[in-house]
Amino acid sequence: MFLHLSHTKTPVFQQSQNLALECYQITGSFPSEEKFVMVQQIRRAVLSVHLNIAEGCSRKSIAERKRYYEIARGPVIEIDAAIGLAFKLQSLGTLIVSCFKQLSAMIGNSTKDS
């Protein structure tokens, strides 16, 4: 950032920065019980993506550069899996709340009929 190197202008570096910012924002809304497990894992992974892209861009040989890009790609898959799980857990929560509300309404209605 302070060095103003050319990699900061590459689309993949800028995209990884956007991905990091979005992941930090999304994980900020996760439940407190996930703060030290899923949140930390997603944030470590997204930071790894961003930093490996930066380091890969600084390498002279194509083979070395490619290796850092391959390393950066792994955590992208990890982030996708974790965010996918988080959203599925969230939908489970929605189902639980919905079921509870419906049952509560049925209980409320059955007491009115008596």
FIVEX-41435 format. One record per atom (N, C-alpha, C, O): residue number from 1; y negated, z, x; atom name. Coordinates in steps of 0.001 Angstrom, whole numbers, plus 500000, padded with zeros to 6 digits. Each point is the difference from the previous one (the first is absolute). Layout:
<rs>
+------+--------+--------+--------+------+
| fiti |      v |      w |      u | bavo |
+------+--------+--------+--------+------+
|  NUM |      Y |      Z |      X |   CA |
...
+------+--------+--------+--------+------+
</rs>
This chain:
<rs>
+------+--------+--------+--------+------+
| fiti |      v |      w |      u | bavo |
+------+--------+--------+--------+------+
|    1 | 501185 | 500000 | 500823 |    N |
|    1 | 498815 | 500000 | 499177 |   CA |
|    1 | 498749 | 500000 | 500869 |    C |
|    1 | 499067 | 499234 | 499759 |    O |
|    2 | 500921 | 501606 | 501224 |    N |
|    2 | 498845 | 500072 | 500877 |   CA |
|    2 | 500025 | 498899 | 501047 |    C |
|    2 | 498961 | 499654 | 500563 |    O |
|    3 | 502237 | 499785 | 499708 |    N |
|    3 | 500135 | 498968 | 501025 |   CA |
|    3 | 499616 | 498616 | 499499 |    C |
|    3 | 499713 | 499122 | 500814 |    O |
|    4 | 500273 | 500655 | 497897 |    N |
|    4 | 499651 | 498703 | 499391 |   CA |
|    4 | 500847 | 498863 | 500584 |    C |
|    4 | 499480 | 498961 | 500407 |    O |
|    5 | 501818 | 501260 | 499622 |    N |
|    5 | 500926 | 498985 | 500496 |   CA |
|    5 | 500308 | 498995 | 498904 |    C |
|    5 | 499794 | 500268 | 498816 |    O |
|    6 | 500698 | 498584 | 501590 |    N |
|    6 | 500201 | 498894 | 499059 |   CA |
|    6 | 501044 | 500297 | 498926 |    C |
|    6 | 499937 | 499432 | 498910 |    O |
|    7 | 501019 | 501446 | 501380 |    N |
|    7 | 501041 | 500262 | 498999 |   CA |
|    7 | 499437 | 500616 | 498722 |    C |
|    7 | 500617 | 499893 | 498939 |    O |
|    8 | 498231 | 500745 | 501150 |    N |
|    8 | 499425 | 500630 | 498805 |   CA |
|    8 | 499522 | 498964 | 498983 |    C |
|    8 | 499735 | 500326 | 498843 |    O |
|    9 | 500162 | 498437 | 501601 |    N |
|    9 | 499573 | 498927 | 499093 |   CA |
|    9 | 501173 | 499209 | 499432 |    C |
|    9 | 499798 | 499112 | 499171 |    O |
|   10 | 501426 | 501193 | 501260 |    N |
|   10 | 501155 | 499251 | 499497 |   CA |
|   10 | 500304 | 500421 | 498562 |    C |
|   10 | 499829 | 501164 | 499638 |    O |
|   11 | 500617 | 497895 | 499558 |    N |
|   11 | 500315 | 500331 | 498604 |   CA |
|   11 | 501061 | 501096 | 499862 |    C |
|   11 | 499890 | 500856 | 499122 |    O |
|   12 | 501126 | 499127 | 501730 |    N |
|   12 | 501066 | 500995 | 499880 |   CA |
|   12 | 499502 | 501400 | 500347 |    C |
|   12 | 500429 | 500975 | 499383 |    O |
|   13 | 498687 | 499137 | 501578 |    N |
|   13 | 499432 | 501308 | 500349 |   CA |
|   13 | 499139 | 500518 | 498852 |    C |
|   13 | 500093 | 501168 | 499622 |    O |
|   14 | 499078 | 497963 | 499835 |    N |
|   14 | 499151 | 500400 | 498879 |   CA |
|   14 | 500841 | 500366 | 498776 |    C |
|   14 | 499682 | 500946 | 499279 |    O |
|   15 | 501396 | 498296 | 500495 |    N |
|   15 | 500875 | 500286 | 498857 |   CA |
|   15 | 500713 | 501331 | 500190 |    C |
|   15 | 500162 | 500762 | 499046 |    O |
|   16 | 500268 | 499523 | 502191 |    N |
|   16 | 500680 | 501274 | 500246 |   CA |
|   16 | 499034 | 501171 | 499842 |    C |
|   16 | 500398 | 501094 | 499601 |    O |
|   17 | 498348 | 498668 | 500712 |    N |
|   17 | 498990 | 501048 | 499801 |   CA |
|   17 | 499809 | 500254 | 498497 |    C |
|   17 | 499908 | 501147 | 499562 |    O |
|   18 | 500035 | 497777 | 499664 |    N |
|   18 | 499887 | 500141 | 498539 |   CA |
|   18 | 501221 | 500717 | 499427 |    C |
|   18 | 499881 | 500848 | 499116 |    O |
|   19 | 501301 | 498794 | 501405 |    N |
|   19 | 501232 | 500650 | 499561 |   CA |
|   19 | 499950 | 501491 | 500299 |    C |
|   19 | 500380 | 500816 | 499160 |    O |
|   20 | 499153 | 499543 | 502033 |    N |
|   20 | 499900 | 501416 | 500377 |   CA |
|   20 | 499046 | 500750 | 499078 |    C |
|   20 | 500314 | 501088 | 499517 |    O |
|   21 | 498533 | 498326 | 500248 |    N |
|   21 | 499014 | 500658 | 499133 |   CA |
|   21 | 500548 | 500187 | 498588 |    C |
|   21 | 499806 | 501051 | 499388 |    O |
|   22 | 500868 | 497941 | 500104 |    N |
|   22 | 500577 | 500071 | 498656 |   CA |
|   22 | 501108 | 501047 | 499936 |    C |
|   22 | 500082 | 500761 | 499036 |    O |
|   23 | 500767 | 499279 | 501985 |    N |
|   23 | 501079 | 500998 | 500029 |   CA |
|   23 | 499446 | 501412 | 500058 |    C |
|   23 | 500505 | 500897 | 499324 |    O |
|   24 | 498462 | 499305 | 501480 |    N |
|   24 | 499385 | 501326 | 500073 |   CA |
|   24 | 499408 | 500384 | 498644 |    C |
|   24 | 500112 | 501148 | 499571 |    O |
|   25 | 499268 | 497903 | 499769 |    N |
|   25 | 499398 | 500285 | 498695 |   CA |
|   25 | 501078 | 500322 | 498960 |    C |
|   25 | 499884 | 500981 | 499266 |    O |
|   26 | 501149 | 498202 | 500675 |    N |
|   26 | 501068 | 500201 | 499014 |   CA |
|   26 | 500736 | 501310 | 500238 |    C |
|   26 | 500259 | 500752 | 499060 |    O |
|   27 | 500077 | 499519 | 502193 |    N |
|   27 | 500750 | 501228 | 500287 |   CA |
|   27 | 499157 | 501255 | 499774 |    C |
|   27 | 500544 | 501091 | 499827 |    O |
|   28 | 498143 | 498758 | 500174 |    N |
|   28 | 499129 | 501124 | 499693 |   CA |
|   28 | 500181 | 500510 | 498583 |    C |
|   28 | 499667 | 501146 | 499699 |    O |
|   29 | 500864 | 497999 | 499427 |    N |
|   29 | 500198 | 500405 | 498607 |   CA |
|   29 | 501431 | 500458 | 499726 |    C |
|   29 | 500338 | 500317 | 498859 |    O |
|   30 | 500502 | 499721 | 502169 |    N |
|   30 | 501379 | 500450 | 499819 |   CA |
|   30 | 500016 | 501499 | 499702 |    C |
|   30 | 499076 | 500719 | 500378 |    O |
|   31 | 501963 | 499745 | 498952 |    N |
|   31 | 500096 | 501436 | 499715 |   CA |
|   31 | 500054 | 500825 | 501289 |    C |
|   31 | 500454 | 499514 | 501036 |    O |
|   32 | 499088 | 501709 | 498892 |    N |
|   32 | 499913 | 500848 | 501194 |   CA |
|   32 | 501359 | 500227 | 500649 |    C |
|   32 | 500072 | 500176 | 501217 |    O |
|   33 | 501002 | 499826 | 498008 |    N |
|   33 | 501323 | 500217 | 500602 |   CA |
|   33 | 500444 | 498834 | 500878 |    C |
|   33 | 500956 | 500138 | 500764 |    O |
|   34 | 498376 | 498732 | 499143 |    N |
|   34 | 500333 | 498843 | 500839 |   CA |
|   34 | 499112 | 499886 | 501237 |    C |
|   34 | 500213 | 499119 | 500832 |    O |
|   35 | 498807 | 501750 | 499295 |    N |
|   35 | 499021 | 499897 | 501093 |   CA |
|   35 | 500644 | 500019 | 501378 |    C |
|   35 | 499529 | 499314 | 500908 |    O |
|   36 | 501543 | 501460 | 499267 |    N |
|   36 | 500585 | 500138 | 501328 |   CA |
|   36 | 501252 | 499174 | 500183 |    C |
|   36 | 500627 | 500061 | 501057 |    O |
|   37 | 499749 | 499176 | 497950 |    N |
|   37 | 501192 | 499169 | 500132 |   CA |
|   37 | 499613 | 498531 | 499863 |    C |
|   37 | 499813 | 499301 | 500995 |    O |
|   38 | 500072 | 500248 | 497774 |    N |
|   38 | 499750 | 498583 | 499765 |   CA |
|   38 | 498617 | 499563 | 500487 |    C |
|   38 | 499868 | 498932 | 500597 |    O |
|   39 | 499125 | 501862 | 499160 |    N |
|   39 | 498639 | 499638 | 500411 |   CA |
|   39 | 499923 | 499841 | 501507 |    C |
|   39 | 499471 | 499008 | 500501 |    O |
|   40 | 501059 | 501972 | 500222 |    N |
|   40 | 499961 | 499933 | 501464 |   CA |
|   40 | 500777 | 498794 | 500520 |    C |
|   40 | 499562 | 499337 | 500941 |    O |
|   41 | 501585 | 500378 | 498453 |    N |
|   41 | 500826 | 498872 | 500444 |   CA |
|   41 | 499280 | 498672 | 499774 |    C |
|   41 | 499997 | 499138 | 500879 |    O |
|   42 | 499396 | 500696 | 497956 |    N |
|   42 | 499281 | 498754 | 499703 |   CA |
|   42 | 498813 | 499847 | 500945 |    C |
|   42 | 499763 | 498915 | 500531 |    O |
|   43 | 499499 | 502159 | 499679 |    N |
|   43 | 498830 | 499921 | 500876 |   CA |
|   43 | 500383 | 499730 | 501444 |    C |
|   43 | 499317 | 499245 | 500691 |    O |
|   44 | 501764 | 501363 | 499770 |    N |
|   44 | 500464 | 499706 | 501370 |   CA |
|   44 | 500419 | 498538 | 500118 |    C |
|   44 | 499695 | 499331 | 500987 |    O |
|   45 | 501005 | 500188 | 497997 |    N |
|   45 | 500484 | 498622 | 500028 |   CA |
|   45 | 498842 | 499001 | 500002 |    C |
|   45 | 500008 | 499041 | 500772 |    O |
|   46 | 499002 | 501182 | 498371 |    N |
|   46 | 498894 | 499044 | 499917 |   CA |
|   46 | 499152 | 500040 | 501273 |    C |
|   46 | 499468 | 498976 | 500428 |    O |
|   47 | 500411 | 502185 | 500162 |    N |
|   47 | 499280 | 500106 | 501263 |   CA |
|   47 | 500762 | 499267 | 501104 |    C |
|   47 | 499394 | 499357 | 500858 |    O |
|   48 | 501925 | 500741 | 499116 |    N |
|   48 | 500840 | 499296 | 500968 |   CA |
|   48 | 499820 | 498484 | 499883 |    C |
|   48 | 499923 | 499300 | 501010 |    O |
|   49 | 500011 | 500204 | 497767 |    N |
|   49 | 499778 | 498560 | 499780 |   CA |
|   49 | 498698 | 499574 | 500677 |    C |
|   49 | 499973 | 499067 | 500802 |    O |
|   50 | 498969 | 501631 | 498861 |    N |
|   50 | 498662 | 499655 | 500491 |   CA |
|   50 | 499917 | 500078 | 501529 |    C |
|   50 | 499457 | 499105 | 500647 |    O |
|   51 | 501081 | 501962 | 499912 |    N |
|   51 | 499912 | 500183 | 501454 |   CA |
|   51 | 500895 | 499041 | 500766 |    C |
|   51 | 499623 | 499548 | 501082 |    O |
|   52 | 501546 | 500129 | 498392 |    N |
|   52 | 500870 | 499040 | 500684 |   CA |
|   52 | 499427 | 498591 | 499962 |    C |
|   52 | 500182 | 499230 | 500943 |    O |
|   53 | 499137 | 500431 | 497987 |    N |
|   53 | 499315 | 498696 | 499955 |   CA |
|   53 | 498915 | 499966 | 501062 |    C |
|   53 | 499875 | 499017 | 500730 |    O |
|   54 | 499342 | 502045 | 499361 |    N |
|   54 | 498932 | 500068 | 501005 |   CA |
|   54 | 500574 | 499879 | 501403 |    C |
|   54 | 499494 | 499236 | 500822 |    O |
|   55 | 501565 | 501522 | 499451 |    N |
|   55 | 500582 | 499953 | 501341 |   CA |
|   55 | 500644 | 498650 | 500276 |    C |
|   55 | 499908 | 499485 | 501114 |    O |
|   56 | 500737 | 499943 | 497892 |    N |
|   56 | 500610 | 498677 | 500181 |   CA |
|   56 | 498976 | 498942 | 500346 |    C |
|   56 | 500252 | 499133 | 500837 |    O |
|   57 | 498603 | 500933 | 498527 |    N |
|   57 | 498936 | 499030 | 500273 |   CA |
|   57 | 499507 | 500089 | 501441 |    C |
|   57 | 499487 | 499019 | 500538 |    O |
|   58 | 500663 | 502139 | 500089 |    N |
|   58 | 499503 | 500174 | 501366 |   CA |
|   58 | 500985 | 499520 | 501065 |    C |
|   58 | 499641 | 499921 | 501175 |    O |
|   59 | 501583 | 499760 | 498436 |    N |
|   59 | 501019 | 499579 | 500969 |   CA |
|   59 | 499809 | 498551 | 500413 |    C |
|   59 | 499617 | 499147 | 499199 |    O |
|   60 | 500659 | 500599 | 502070 |    N |
|   60 | 499801 | 498652 | 500554 |   CA |
|   60 | 501131 | 499048 | 499613 |    C |
|   60 | 499743 | 498866 | 499596 |    O |
|   61 | 501493 | 501583 | 500523 |    N |
|   61 | 501114 | 499081 | 499744 |   CA |
|   61 | 500282 | 499893 | 498502 |    C |
|   61 | 499844 | 500961 | 499247 |    O |
|   62 | 500563 | 497871 | 500355 |    N |
|   62 | 500338 | 499750 | 498594 |   CA |
|   62 | 501179 | 500871 | 499585 |    C |
|   62 | 500022 | 500536 | 498892 |    O |
|   63 | 500959 | 499604 | 501997 |    N |
|   63 | 501183 | 500807 | 499689 |   CA |
|   63 | 499613 | 501462 | 499750 |    C |
|   63 | 500488 | 500623 | 499057 |    O |
|   64 | 498647 | 499909 | 501779 |    N |
|   64 | 499551 | 501384 | 499816 |   CA |
|   64 | 499209 | 500158 | 498702 |    C |
|   64 | 500188 | 500955 | 499247 |    O |
|   65 | 498932 | 498092 | 500519 |    N |
|   65 | 499201 | 500032 | 498778 |   CA |
|   65 | 500907 | 499979 | 498777 |    C |
|   65 | 499829 | 500782 | 499065 |    O |
|   66 | 501132 | 498311 | 500962 |    N |
|   66 | 500938 | 499863 | 498885 |   CA |
|   66 | 500779 | 501299 | 499769 |    C |
|   66 | 500245 | 500386 | 498856 |    O |
|   67 | 500138 | 500280 | 502223 |    N |
|   67 | 500754 | 501253 | 499881 |   CA |
|   67 | 499172 | 501066 | 499263 |    C |
|   67 | 500527 | 500704 | 499138 |    O |
|   68 | 498195 | 499413 | 501195 |    N |
|   68 | 499149 | 500980 | 499304 |   CA |
|   68 | 499816 | 499636 | 498534 |    C |
|   68 | 499923 | 500882 | 499144 |    O |
|   69 | 500009 | 497835 | 500565 |    N |
|   69 | 499882 | 499574 | 498607 |   CA |
|   69 | 501288 | 500318 | 499235 |    C |
|   69 | 499958 | 500379 | 498829 |    O |
|   70 | 501182 | 499465 | 501841 |    N |
|   70 | 501277 | 500356 | 499374 |   CA |
|   70 | 500065 | 501503 | 499742 |    C |
|   70 | 500489 | 500438 | 498959 |    O |
|   71 | 499018 | 500345 | 501994 |    N |
|   71 | 499961 | 501455 | 499827 |   CA |
|   71 | 499092 | 500354 | 498823 |    C |
|   71 | 500324 | 500897 | 499221 |    O |
|   72 | 498554 | 498419 | 500640 |    N |
|   72 | 499056 | 500264 | 498911 |   CA |
|   72 | 500588 | 499630 | 498639 |    C |
|   72 | 499653 | 500603 | 498984 |    O |
|   73 | 501229 | 498415 | 501000 |    N |
|   73 | 500559 | 499541 | 498730 |   CA |
|   73 | 500940 | 501031 | 499365 |    C |
|   73 | 500069 | 500102 | 498775 |    O |
|   74 | 500650 | 500657 | 502050 |    N |
|   74 | 500931 | 501013 | 499483 |   CA |
|   74 | 499331 | 501014 | 499088 |    C |
|   74 | 500475 | 500218 | 498885 |    O |
|   75 | 498432 | 500411 | 501552 |    N |
|   75 | 499336 | 500974 | 499128 |   CA |
|   75 | 499412 | 499391 | 498724 |    C |
|   75 | 499803 | 500718 | 499019 |    O |
|   76 | 499912 | 497980 | 500973 |    N |
|   76 | 499518 | 499367 | 498765 |   CA |
|   76 | 501105 | 500103 | 498940 |    C |
|   76 | 499726 | 500288 | 498835 |    O |
|   77 | 501516 | 499474 | 501581 |    N |
|   77 | 501137 | 500112 | 499084 |   CA |
|   77 | 500179 | 501448 | 499568 |    C |
|   77 | 500302 | 500280 | 498840 |    O |
|   78 | 499510 | 500634 | 502101 |    N |
|   78 | 500086 | 501439 | 499702 |   CA |
|   78 | 498957 | 500412 | 498969 |    C |
|   78 | 500306 | 500748 | 499072 |    O |
|   79 | 498475 | 498771 | 501083 |    N |
|   79 | 498921 | 500304 | 499057 |   CA |
|   79 | 500338 | 499450 | 498620 |    C |
|   79 | 499813 | 500676 | 498989 |    O |
|   80 | 500681 | 498105 | 500980 |    N |
|   80 | 500368 | 499372 | 498735 |   CA |
|   80 | 501064 | 500826 | 499278 |    C |
|   80 | 499903 | 500220 | 498792 |    O |
|   81 | 501095 | 500230 | 501935 |    N |
|   81 | 501072 | 500796 | 499403 |   CA |
|   81 | 499468 | 501343 | 499492 |    C |
|   81 | 500356 | 500434 | 498905 |    O |
|   82 | 498803 | 500214 | 501879 |    N |
|   82 | 499467 | 501311 | 499616 |   CA |
|   82 | 499064 | 499893 | 498798 |    C |
|   82 | 500080 | 500806 | 499073 |    O |
|   83 | 499040 | 498205 | 500944 |    N |
|   83 | 499076 | 499827 | 498872 |   CA |
|   83 | 500779 | 499614 | 498745 |    C |
|   83 | 499685 | 500462 | 498903 |    O |
|   84 | 501330 | 498692 | 501261 |    N |
|   84 | 500846 | 499630 | 498862 |   CA |
|   84 | 500672 | 501210 | 499390 |    C |
|   84 | 500056 | 500140 | 498778 |    O |
|   85 | 500455 | 500735 | 502074 |    N |
|   85 | 500631 | 501226 | 499523 |   CA |
|   85 | 498982 | 500907 | 499318 |    C |
|   85 | 500282 | 500579 | 498951 |    O |
|   86 | 498557 | 499539 | 501635 |    N |
|   86 | 498951 | 500851 | 499419 |   CA |
|   86 | 499630 | 499530 | 498600 |    C |
|   86 | 499822 | 500812 | 499092 |    O |
|   87 | 500065 | 497873 | 500736 |    N |
|   87 | 499639 | 499487 | 498676 |   CA |
|   87 | 501136 | 500178 | 499008 |    C |
|   87 | 499763 | 500223 | 498813 |    O |
|   88 | 501474 | 499678 | 501669 |    N |
|   88 | 501133 | 500248 | 499105 |   CA |
|   88 | 500044 | 501470 | 499605 |    C |
|   88 | 500301 | 500329 | 498852 |    O |
|   89 | 499401 | 500552 | 502094 |    N |
|   89 | 499945 | 501423 | 499681 |   CA |
|   89 | 498893 | 500273 | 498991 |    C |
|   89 | 500143 | 500827 | 499100 |    O |
|   90 | 498754 | 498460 | 501073 |    N |
|   90 | 498878 | 500169 | 499084 |   CA |
|   90 | 500402 | 499554 | 498598 |    C |
|   90 | 499650 | 500654 | 499018 |    O |
|   91 | 501088 | 498228 | 500882 |    N |
|   91 | 500410 | 499529 | 498679 |   CA |
|   91 | 501018 | 500957 | 499388 |    C |
|   91 | 500054 | 500149 | 498779 |    O |
|   92 | 500747 | 500497 | 502054 |    N |
|   92 | 500918 | 501008 | 499486 |   CA |
|   92 | 499202 | 501159 | 499413 |    C |
|   92 | 500343 | 500532 | 498944 |    O |
|   93 | 498609 | 499846 | 501741 |    N |
|   93 | 499126 | 501054 | 499487 |   CA |
|   93 | 499414 | 499619 | 498655 |    C |
|   93 | 499917 | 500823 | 499088 |    O |
|   94 | 499678 | 497927 | 500796 |    N |
|   94 | 499451 | 499504 | 498732 |   CA |
|   94 | 501051 | 500074 | 498901 |    C |
|   94 | 499696 | 500376 | 498868 |    O |
|   95 | 501543 | 499266 | 501469 |    N |
|   95 | 501081 | 500076 | 499018 |   CA |
|   95 | 500261 | 501444 | 499568 |    C |
|   95 | 500228 | 500276 | 498822 |    O |
|   96 | 499734 | 500626 | 502136 |    N |
|   96 | 500226 | 501415 | 499686 |   CA |
|   96 | 498910 | 500511 | 499057 |    C |
|   96 | 500293 | 500657 | 499001 |    O |
|   97 | 498457 | 499037 | 501321 |    N |
|   97 | 498879 | 500436 | 499166 |   CA |
|   97 | 500102 | 499389 | 498609 |    C |
|   97 | 499786 | 500686 | 499000 |    O |
|   98 | 500539 | 498037 | 500935 |    N |
|   98 | 500129 | 499322 | 498715 |   CA |
|   98 | 501101 | 500626 | 499153 |    C |
|   98 | 499813 | 500253 | 498809 |    O |
|   99 | 501323 | 499992 | 501809 |    N |
|   99 | 501130 | 500604 | 499292 |   CA |
|   99 | 499626 | 501397 | 499496 |    C |
|   99 | 500309 | 500364 | 498865 |    O |
|  100 | 499030 | 500403 | 501982 |    N |
|  100 | 499572 | 501347 | 499621 |   CA |
|  100 | 499045 | 499956 | 498810 |    C |
|  100 | 500138 | 500781 | 499058 |    O |
|  101 | 498894 | 498302 | 500989 |    N |
|  101 | 499032 | 499882 | 498913 |   CA |
|  101 | 500682 | 499602 | 498686 |    C |
|  101 | 499694 | 500547 | 498940 |    O |
|  102 | 501234 | 498493 | 501144 |    N |
|  102 | 500703 | 499560 | 498800 |   CA |
|  102 | 500829 | 501132 | 499400 |    C |
|  102 | 500019 | 500192 | 498784 |    O |
|  103 | 500661 | 500549 | 502079 |    N |
|  103 | 500795 | 501129 | 499514 |   CA |
|  103 | 499102 | 501073 | 499398 |    C |
|  103 | 500324 | 500586 | 498967 |    O |
|  104 | 498551 | 499665 | 501682 |    N |
|  104 | 499055 | 500990 | 499478 |   CA |
|  104 | 499492 | 499582 | 498628 |    C |
|  104 | 499877 | 500823 | 499093 |    O |
|  105 | 499827 | 497875 | 500765 |    N |
|  105 | 499541 | 499488 | 498708 |   CA |
|  105 | 501085 | 500151 | 498945 |    C |
|  105 | 499716 | 500365 | 498859 |    O |
|  106 | 501544 | 499350 | 501526 |    N |
|  106 | 501108 | 500135 | 499054 |   CA |
|  106 | 500184 | 501456 | 499590 |    C |
|  106 | 500273 | 500302 | 498838 |    O |
|  107 | 499574 | 500593 | 502129 |    N |
|  107 | 500116 | 501435 | 499697 |   CA |
|  107 | 498864 | 500409 | 499070 |    C |
|  107 | 500209 | 500744 | 499042 |    O |
|  108 | 498599 | 498769 | 501247 |    N |
|  108 | 498842 | 500300 | 499153 |   CA |
|  108 | 500186 | 499475 | 498594 |    C |
|  108 | 499664 | 500682 | 499031 |    O |
|  109 | 500873 | 498099 | 500844 |    N |
|  109 | 500229 | 499403 | 498683 |   CA |
|  109 | 501094 | 500714 | 499229 |    C |
|  109 | 499917 | 500131 | 498779 |    O |
|  110 | 501110 | 500334 | 501924 |    N |
|  110 | 501094 | 500660 | 499292 |   CA |
|  110 | 499587 | 501362 | 499464 |    C |
|  110 | 500553 | 500462 | 499002 |    O |
|  111 | 498488 | 500188 | 501640 |    N |
|  111 | 499526 | 501296 | 499494 |   CA |
|  111 | 499103 | 499797 | 498790 |    C |
|  111 | 499892 | 500876 | 499143 |    O |
|  112 | 499452 | 497939 | 500791 |    N |
|  112 | 499126 | 499712 | 498857 |   CA |
|  112 | 500828 | 499710 | 498749 |    C |
|  112 | 499575 | 500298 | 498884 |    O |
|  113 | 501628 | 499111 | 501313 |    N |
|  113 | 500868 | 499662 | 498878 |   CA |
|  113 | 500631 | 501242 | 499374 |    C |
|  113 | 500387 | 499975 | 498832 |    O |
|  114 | 499714 | 501078 | 501914 |    N |
|  114 | 500694 | 501206 | 499504 |   CA |
|  114 | 499213 | 500744 | 498976 |    C |
|  114 | 500455 | 501027 | 499498 |    O |
+------+--------+--------+--------+------+
</rs>
